[in-house]
């Protein structure tokens, strides 16, 4: 299943859905089932077949097939065996782990960013750090978060960014106009945001100023990270072995949200991860923090909306991003290694970024693509997409890709949900969550 504008919030944040057992499989096969040795010296003219698992279906897959055919035409000795790889993107990790164990896995695969550390630990990935440092790659055109995701330990670069997104502030103009409240601006603070949410809330019409997931999923978690980061907090210790979110910064961030949910009662608490977007589209919620995947549905519904950056703390408007990647794998074959890199480099160039990400409705992965005519045309169709693209500059930190992140996310998500529903206090809830997170981290080292 593709990642794009037609996908739901649950799909977009489903990047941490890998089962814990798969981690053990990935790490456990690191020393097993070596791949048969291929070409030991590079021959760029030799016939070579590259296997690629795209993780895409429907229109997105067709666009990739067209691009692959074009690359083959320009390089007639190269055949790209392109397929979705699995029935859904979520299934790719399990299939990769089985392939590692059996010595049968692709040269290139789409992967959720949260899998990056697990893939690197498999000892099956290529390290392309030296290649992407070449000036023609223009590596700095990718956002900080995207670059960090393909460099999960900071020691290797295991692929290229494939898709980027971020959380921006989307506001419902109809609700704002009815309440006589001025629209958000790009210099709003969180205090401005809270004041407006309270003013926009109307119990008599069941209208809320804001919405927040209390499902205990990654949707609950990743919405919290910008608050933590803007307060100067960190998710993990520098060695990534200990949870750090129960700091003063974390307590302050959760106390702020608690005040809105419990005291102001200006937050619609969503148990489903999906209903809040539907209520926003029908003018029952004034603001939501979401991403580009929402714009298709809002335009379809005819919702009158606007987009700006997240509110800030002392001028810091840091947001959170969930980049996905094209992971490259080592088959001990210089020719396959060379052409896997060359095709992925070509696919993620500015020209192909316009014809791939921009065409399917994603944000451009390169900053230069945001100035293209193709993207300008998409902005006409989906107003606010340009603001979201520019907001990638505020994605200064990446979500952790450590193996224990799944357990960490579950722990803090449950703590946040508990506090926002008036069933706990921030400090105690976060401290208990940190203990559970540390257990998950230690079990997945």
Secondary structure, 3 states (H helix, E strand, C coil): CCCCCCCCHHHHCHHHCCCHHHHHHHHHCCCCCCCCCCCCCCCCCCCEEEEEECCCCHHHHHHHHHHHHHHHHHCCCEEEEEECCCCCHHHHHHHHHHHHHHCCCCCEEEEEHHHHHHHHHCCCECCCHHHHCCHHHCHHHCCHHHHHHCCCCCCCCCEEEEECCCCEEEEEHHHHHHHCCCCCCCCCEHHHHHHHHHHHCEHHHCEECEEEECCCCHHHHHHHHHHHHHCCCCCECCCCCCECCCCHHHHHHHHHHHHHHHHHCCEEEECCCCHHHHHHHCCCECEEEECHHHHHHHHHHCCCEEEECCCEECCECCCCCCCEEEEEECCCCHHHHHHHHHHHHHHCCHHHHHHHHHHHCCCCCCHHHHHCHHHHHHHHHCCCHHHHHHHHHHCCCCCCCCCCHHHHHHHHHHHHHHHHCCCCCHHHHHHHHHHHHHHHHHHCC
